[in-house]
Amino acid sequence: MRRFLFVACLTFFAISPASADITHAIKSSISLTVDGAASQSIRQPSSLAVSGSNVTLGTPPVLGTLTSGTALGYTPGAYSITTAGDSFSYSESYIEGDDAPALLSTTVTGGVVPALPTFSNQTVTSGGTAGTLAGTLATDGAMTITAGGAGTTAIGQVIQELTIR
């Protein structure tokens, strides 16, 4: 009798119903972006370089004073050959840097930069225009995205999750 009870208990636990947790989730999102105006400016410095061999410096080259609205100014140097009849080399280069502008910063007005300093290396990005940029999510999961003007981005996504434990 004990064996029968033991086998009956094992059979009962072996065929017991399974239980599981089921989770279902739907996540929807829309992201709308309008680019802002931006600028990046790098001011080019003035530079002077002199090199040579078998030359003697008489009067050194001179860079002038930089003031807004005027050129820096440059006076070349005076050189002479050290040993007459021998070979010589001489090189002098001068680069006029960017002017010191009166406008060193600016204010963005209505998404637009009204004035920028002019430098040798400059990147300007105009602001985006929203135009008809729009996005809607309905309660039934329907998604509608309307394109905007230049410099806009619209991204929509739907994520469905099914978890069984």
Secondary structure, DSSP 8 states (H G I E B T S, - for coil): -HHHHHHHHHHHHHT------EEEEEEEEEEEEE---EEEEE----EEEEEEESEEEEE--EE----TTS---EE--EEEESSTTS--EEEEEEE------S------BTTB-------SEEEEE-----TT-EEEE-TTS-EEEE--STTEEEEEEEEEEEEE-
